[in-house]
Amino acid sequence: MPESVQAERREKELDRRDNRKTAPPLAGVWSAQLVGVTHTEGYPADLLELRETHAEVKPQMLELVREPHNEYDANAIGVWWQGHRIGYLNKVIAFRLAPELDAGVTWLARVEEVEGDDDLIGCSIRCKREE
């Protein structure tokens, strides 16, 4: 099989696997589970503190911060709480949201739930486009 045909097949397979290209646009309100939480500097202490605070005071507001120079994803969006990055939006959402943030669209984010055991804890958030 010619090299060009193999390369074209590989490209088509990668496109098929990359659902970012076919993902629908983001609605005005959506929820997501944070990713990369175990790779943050303050894990698990920051999420344990957030869980305790969220139980007492709602809503706990979050900040979405673009990281265009992130070595793993140029569309990366970190999720911050009280000066600490607690995780990231997944790649599909970041792919859709990054251009909006770059264009100055404001998204409000809040904690939806902090769940899990003390040694394996995660966080889901709810986001809304500011009108």
N, C-alpha and C positions, 0 to 999 in steps of 0.2 A: 504494500500500500504506500503510495507516495507520501512524503513528509508533510506536504501542504494539506492533504486530506486528513491525516492524523491530527495535525494542529487544529484544523477546523472542527473536528469531532471533539477534541479536548475542550475547545472554547465553548461549543454548544453544551457540553456536559456541565461545565462550570456555570454557564448562564442558567441552566435548568436548576442547578442546586442553589444558586444565589437568588433567593426569593425577594431580596431587596428591590430587584428590578420589576417585580410584578406585585409588590405589596401595595395595597390601596393607600391613598393619601390619608394623613392623620385627620381624624375627626376633631371637632372643637374640644371634646372631653374624652379622655381615655385613661386607662390604668395599666400599670406595668410592674413586673417584678424586677428589682435591681439585680444587676450582674456584677461580678468582680468584687463582691463585698469582702471576701476573704483576702484580697490582695491590697486592701487599704491599710494605711499605717496604723489606724486606731482600732482595727478589728481584733476581738469582738467587743471591746470596751465601749466604743462609741455607739454601737447598736444596742447594747445592753442599757446604756444611759438613755438613749432615745426611746426604747421600749418603756422604761420607767416614767420618763417625762410625758410621753404620749398617753399613758394611762391616766395621768393627772390633768393634763392641759391639752385640749384639742381646739383647733387644728395645730399641728406642728408643721410650720412652713419650711420649705426646702428651696434651694437655689440650683438652677440648671446652669452649668458653666461649660461653654465650648472649650475643647482642647484640640485645636487644629494641628498642633505639632505632636500629638500623641503618636508614639512609635508604632502602635499596633493598629490604629484606625484614625485616619485624618478627619473623620466625622464624629469622633468621640465626644460624648457629653457626660461630664461628671455631675454627680448629685451631691450637694453639700448641705450640711446641717451644722449650724453654729460654728462655722469656720473649719469644719472637718469634712473631707470627702468620705462619704459612706458607701459609695458604689458608682455604677455607671448605668446609663440606659443601654439596652441591647442594640446590636448593630443595625437591625432593621429599622427600629424607631429612630436611632441616631441618623441614619441615612436620610430619612424623611424630614427630621426636625432640624438638622444642622443648617440647611439653607434658610429656614425661617428665622432661626436665632441670629444667623449672620446678617439677615436683612433687617434686624431690629424688632421682629415680632416678639412680644412678651408672652411667656407662658408662666402661669402660676402653678406651683407644685406643692403638694402636701402629703404627709404620711397617711397611708390608708391602713396599713397594718404592719406590725413588727412581730414576726412569728419564729418559732423554733426553740430549741433548747439553748441553754447558755453557751454550749460549745459549738453549736451549729445554728446560727441565727440569720434570718434574712429580712428583707423589707420590701413591701409593695407600696407604690405611690399612685396618686391620682393627679393628673395634670389637666389644666384648662387654659385655652387661649384667652388672653386678656382682651376684652372688647374695647 
